[in-house]
Amino acid sequence: MKEQYIDVNGWRTRYARAGDQGTAIILLHGLGASLESWYPNVDALGERYRAFAPDIVYFGKSAKPKRAPQYMDFVEFTIQFMDTFGLERAVLVGNSMGGAIATKIAILYPDRVAGLVLVDSAGFGPELAWWLRLRTLVDVRPRGTPPPWLTRVGLRAIFDDPAHLSDELLTKLIGIEQDDQAIRSARRVLKIGVDWRGLKPDMLREIRDAAHQVTVPTLIVWGKQDRVVPVQHAFAARKRIPNARLHLFERCGHTPQLEYPAQFNSLIHEFVQETGERNGEKI
């Protein structure tokens, strides 16, 4: 992926893109992550579509405003990102926190969403990994920049089988994870919706309890061995979202797009094709 920068409503935004024709696909990463979460996906999807992967504001190498982040900042950022590129509608693909953002956009702005893909999405249950909840109470990081070996262990904790990770991909992920400013910013965002008990009730009301309002075609994708957001939330999402389809990856953790990129990219292609046919669009 080739990184680029653009101004989105005054926020300097890092992004990657591929492809110049076909359906627009916006790839939204999770908490504490970056566009590297879509490293094996952007160029592959760009062979048929227009694929965009931003560093969401407050994350990665994008702007980190000093003011306290608000949940709606991320919804507005995504809409403004689309506006910057003149995208009237797009398929939104969101992993973890990105899934919660995409769901809220589908509820508030259905005319801007051609399809919704939720990848191990937050928002459909209170249960979250213990170490994520602990971070809302204390900063468990060592002082200074954590050593690469410790960051590597932390990154591998979200995958079912670390063998699926290439050294090249790990190096890219570690580069972001070791950025002290990005780490502090991620903790600020985490505390918006999570406390020591798990996902806060108001976030559940915003996403899970309102998910019946989603009217766009929806695909739910989950790793069965997700230790960050448990697979039971996938079934909760399918129950709440009308006509949603569910695909589970066996022996897979929190980021199927990284553990099984070829299969994941094929799923997205099939979904976009089906969605276009359902909407009477030529894709």
Secondary structure, 3 states (H helix, E strand, C coil): CCEEEEEECCEEEEEEEECCCCCEEEEECCCCCCHHHHCCCHHHHHCCCEEEEECCCCCCCCCCCCCCCCHHHHHHHHHHHHHHCCCCCEEEEEECHHHHHHHHHHHHCHHHEEEEEEECCCCCCCCCCHHHHHCCCCCCCCCCCCCHHHHHHHHHCCCCCHHHCCHHHHHHHHHHHCCHHHHHHHHHHHHHHEECCEECHHHHHHCHHHHHHCCCCEEEEEECCCCCCCCHHHHHHHHHCCCCEEEEECCCCCCHHHHCHHHHHHHHHHHHHHHHHHCCCCC
